[in-house]
């Protein structure tokens, strides 16, 4: 039933009312106004919903809906402005026009929030820009990806902050939040180009839940691409991207880690390196570098490389005459030199360092066992 179909119903209702009141010589205009204001004429089942809401058909709902919402908002604001609220900060009663209702429905006077939030922004503590009600303070935030509490869940929303603080204070508050997110996320690094220095987040495949490089395609976890300037670089050596297979320069990695490890704990320079390269990336670099150093020392101390192709092997028994399985080169395991056609002449040349060293014989070190003797101390 449309709005046009209601007009005949109202006319019949008003006509019947006029006939009833005609004999009594009473006016009907006031009664008609009350009927229209009350909405009692909307008795059709199509208009009265089960939840006691009135459904009115309209030829263009997309036009009337925002108007109804705007009207509802304006009426709620008008009712809020004329209502008196008790501010739990200054412990005074204030009219709603001097107060603000936060997204959590708690009400405070604007002066108290402006003083508290403004001081927090000036001191650089954006976590204190939040609802000061004890229930919101005691509310436990949800857990983040690392299992740590999400502090931002307890902070005020931007629309609330804009209604309290000035535009400059809002800009500083947003900058503090962005800076905190960068400091808290070890996967965010800065673009190495001097003219850019924009923060570069980790790619989508590298989330904060995945800390070990082995969880990604080998080598690709080092790639970063700056959204600001488009520069693709390696997060470890900070040079242009060299591919997932080509390793970083050992000298570069060694100098970076040496500088980082020589800095005192919690020093500004060390924190700056952690912010620029990522604390997680530095931990991975240190772990990988230590493993590489251990492997290098082990290879130098326990293996000998082929003088022709460089493939190293380890000997656990047998003679020192080795044959490379890669290129079939004959060489001495003790000194690493290539052997002639008659390889055993190398071990029979007097004065050579491998003379009579075809086999390495090491005399076993026997444990010392004390000999018990009876000493006669009498003459």
NUDO-479567 format. One line per 5 residues: number of its first residue (from 0); their letters; for each residue x, y, z of C-alpha. Coordinates in pm, whole numbers. Example, Ala and Ser with C-alpha at 12.3 -4.5 7.8 and 13.67 -1.06 7.14 Angstrom:
0) AS) 1230/-450/780  1367/-106/714 .
***
This chain:
0) XXXXX) 0/0/0  151/329/-112  133/671/41  -129/782/-215  -366/503/-105 .
5) XXXXX) -363/637/251  -524/966/153  -875/822/91  -855/635/422  -766/952/607 .
10) XXXXX) -1038/1149/432  -1300/892/530  -1166/893/887  -1176/1271/908  -1524/1284/751 .
15) XXXXX) -1658/1033/1006  -1500/1232/1286  -1659/1553/1159  -2001/1385/1141  -1962/1260/1498 .
20) XXXXX) -1865/1599/1634  -2112/1800/1423  -2406/1733/1646  -2201/1822/1955  -2090/2145/1791 .
25) XXXXX) -1728/2074/1880  -1421/2145/1670  -1242/1860/1493  -918/2020/1372  -734/1945/1698 .
30) XXXXX) -855/1584/1691  -740/1549/1329  -394/1685/1420  -363/1435/1706  -452/1147/1473 .
35) XXXXX) -187/1248/1222  84/1299/1488  9/969/1664  20/764/1343  -270/552/1457 .
40) XXXXX) -412/559/1107  -131/319/1001  -326/14/1109  -267/-189/793  -58/-508/855 .
45) XXXXX) 173/-408/574  280/-103/774  301/-232/1131  597/-469/1169  642/-738/1431 .
50) XXXXX) 894/-526/1625  649/-233/1652  828/-34/1383  635/149/1115  705/57/755 .
55) XXXXX) 622/333/508  647/263/136  842/519/-63  905/532/-438  1275/618/-385 .
60) XXXXX) 1411/453/-67  1769/543/-155  1670/908/-123  1466/900/194  1693/659/387 .
65) XXXXX) 1989/899/433  1745/1175/522  1585/964/791  1927/867/928  2041/1229/928 .
70) XXXXX) 1723/1333/1104  1766/1059/1364  2125/1168/1424  2031/1532/1459  1753/1451/1704 .
75) XXXXX) 1984/1234/1913  2242/1513/1919  1979/1764/2019  1863/1542/2303  2226/1486/2406 .
80) XXXXX) 2302/1860/2415  2019/1942/2654  2091/1651/2888  2314/1692/3193  2596/1439/3237 .
85) XXXXX) 2834/1370/3523  3200/1382/3419  3398/1117/3612  3721/1316/3565  3636/1658/3705 .
90) XXXXX) 3341/1520/3908  3111/1795/3785  2780/1797/3602  2797/1937/3251  2546/1985/2974 .
95) XXXXX) 2584/1758/2674  2685/2054/2458  3010/2070/2661  3060/1693/2660  3143/1420/2412 .
100) XXXXX) 3017/1064/2387  3295/827/2279  3246/524/2058  3230/310/2373  2926/518/2490 .
105) XXXXX) 3115/672/2784  3062/1047/2828  3324/1301/2942  3346/1676/2925  3554/1804/2635 .
110) XXXXX) 3782/2014/2854  3900/1713/3055  3961/1500/2747  4132/1787/2565  4372/1841/2856 .
115) XXXXX) 4450/1471/2905  4478/1370/2542  4665/1686/2446  4925/1624/2717  4969/1263/2602 .
120) XXXXX) 5022/1374/2241  5273/1642/2341  5468/1388/2549  5464/1136/2264  5255/869/2437 .
125) XXXXX) 4975/793/2193  4867/488/2395  4715/723/2656  4477/873/2401  4199/638/2505 .
130) XXXXX) 3879/622/2706  3967/702/3070  3673/506/3208  3784/231/3446  3585/-34/3257 .
135) XXXXX) 3763/42/2930  4100/55/3107  4042/-284/3269  3917/-437/2944  4161/-692/2806 .
140) XXXXX) 4264/-622/2447  4265/-889/2181  4587/-1073/2100  4799/-987/1800  4979/-1213/1556 .
145) XXXXX) 5265/-1272/1800  5028/-1341/2089  5096/-997/2235  4807/-767/2335  4692/-522/2070 .
150) XXXXX) 4730/-186/2243  4540/-7/1967  4221/-191/2068  4206/21/2386  4283/350/2212 .
155) XXXXX) 4035/610/2096  3909/607/1741  4013/874/1497  3665/1026/1470  3661/1073/1849 .
160) XXXXX) 4008/1226/1852  3915/1474/1578  3620/1597/1786  3849/1676/2081  4196/1773/1958 .
165) XXXXX) 4311/2035/1711  4418/1947/1357  4790/1979/1442  4747/1754/1744  4561/1498/1534 .
170) XXXXX) 4845/1495/1279  5102/1439/1553  4886/1166/1708  4863/983/1375  5239/1022/1324 .
175) XXXXX) 5307/877/1669  5085/577/1594  5260/514/1262  5602/545/1426  5501/303/1700 .
180) XXXXX) 5382/49/1446  5713/72/1261  5916/35/1582  5703/-257/1698  5715/-450/1369 .
185) XXXXX) 6067/-589/1305  5973/-676/946  5943/-308/847  6265/-153/715  6345/180/552 .
190) XXXXX) 6428/232/187  6810/255/158  6797/540/-94  6892/863/78  6629/1074/-98 .
195) XXXXX) 6348/832/-4  6391/662/337  6024/555/329  5916/263/550  5890/-60/353 .
200) XXXXX) 5669/-334/503  5728/-703/452  5564/-865/149  5233/-1046/204  5399/-1389/208 .
205) XXXXX) 5623/-1283/497  5397/-1232/796  5507/-1171/1151  5405/-1528/1239  5675/-1663/1006 .
210) XXXXX) 6011/-1580/1155  6239/-1838/1000  6363/-1800/641  6300/-2169/580  5927/-2102/574 .
215) XXXXX) 5955/-1908/248  6087/-1987/-96  6467/-1986/-44  6615/-1641/-95  6295/-1449/-168 .
220) XXXXX) 6241/-1352/196  6522/-1097/152  6342/-902/-121  6181/-568/-43  6023/-320/-286 .
225) XXXXX) 5964/38/-180  5612/154/-263  5725/516/-257  6007/508/-515  5982/155/-659 .
230) XXXXX) 6338/57/-560  6386/-319/-510  6661/-409/-266  6796/-681/-39  6690/-633/320 .
235) XXXXX) 7022/-777/445  7290/-596/246  7069/-296/147  7192/-313/-211  6986/-344/-528 .
240) XXXXX) 6815/-680/-555  7066/-949/-655  6823/-1237/-690  6726/-1517/-454  7027/-1738/-535 .
245) XXXXX) 7318/-1492/-539  7432/-1444/-177  7498/-1110/-17  7851/-983/-8  8025/-1153/284 .
250) XXXXX) 8221/-837/355  7902/-635/371  7726/-878/605  8033/-915/825  8080/-539/863 .
255) XXXXX) 7710/-490/944  7705/-760/1209  8037/-652/1359  7911/-297/1395  7580/-417/1544 .
260) XXXXX) 7734/-661/1795  7992/-407/1913  7722/-157/2009  7597/-164/2371  7256/-307/2446 .
265) XXXXX) 6970/-54/2420  7205/209/2279  7050/463/2038  7277/348/1753  7180/-16/1806 .
270) XXXXX) 6809/68/1825  6846/273/1507  6996/-26/1324  6713/-246/1452  6455/3/1328 .
275) XXXXX) 6618/46/988  6699/-319/917  6450/-496/1140  6529/-675/1466  6411/-1005/1324 .
280) XXXXX) 6626/-964/1014  6934/-892/1225  6870/-1200/1437  6845/-1411/1124  7162/-1256/985 .
285) XXXXX) 7353/-1326/1307  7227/-1683/1322  7312/-1747/957  7651/-1576/989  7744/-1781/1296 .
290) XXXXX) 7643/-2101/1120  7847/-2003/815  8149/-1924/1032  8122/-2258/1212  8091/-2438/881 .
295) XXXXX) 8387/-2247/740  8608/-2329/1039  8502/-2691/1027  8576/-2714/655  8919/-2555/701 .
300) XXXXX) 9012/-2773/999  8858/-3106/899  8854/-3114/520  9091/-3060/228  8991/-2916/-106 .
305) XXXXX) 9083/-3054/-445  9355/-2833/-602  9180/-2856/-941  8805/-2810/-881  8797/-2705/-516 .
310) XXXXX) 8554/-2975/-399  8637/-3056/-39  8633/-3396/126  8686/-3534/474  8906/-3835/550 .
315) XXXXX) 8821/-4049/848  9060/-4337/780  9305/-4467/520  9602/-4311/347  9659/-3950/246 .
320) XXXXX) 9651/-4029/-125  9314/-3890/-234  9128/-3906/-563  8868/-3635/-621  8532/-3790/-700 .
325) XXXXX) 8440/-3481/-905  8735/-3446/-1146  8943/-3755/-1061  9246/-3544/-966  9504/-3714/-741 .
330) XXXXX) 9620/-3501/-451  9766/-3520/-101  9517/-3486/180  9781/-3347/422  9909/-3055/214 .
335) XXXXX) 9649/-3028/-61  9905/-3045/-346  9840/-3231/-668  10024/-3560/-707  10231/-3673/-1009 .
340) XXXXX) 10162/-3983/-1217  10340/-4187/-955  10157/-4043/-655  10360/-4226/-394  10686/-4043/-481 .
345) XXXXX) 10534/-3745/-300  10549/-3941/25  10900/-4081/-33  11094/-3760/-105  11331/-3687/177 .
350) XXXXX) 11304/-3335/314  10943/-3298/204  10683/-3214/463  10487/-3527/372  10788/-3761/379 .
355) XXXXX) 10681/-4097/525  10334/-3952/587  10133/-4173/358  9954/-4280/672  9909/-4054/969 .
360) XXXXX) 10006/-4240/1279  9934/-4078/1609  10055/-4254/1916  9756/-4304/2142  9759/-4110/2464 .
365) XXXXX) 9710/-4357/2743  9549/-4242/3066  9784/-4201/3361  9734/-4473/3620  9909/-4423/3956 .
370) XXXXX) 10118/-4715/4077  10053/-4813/4431  10371/-4901/4626  10434/-4984/4983  10704/-4759/5122 .
375) XXXX) 10900/-4882/5418  10954/-4579/5634  11142/-4768/5904  11520/-4787/5911 .
***
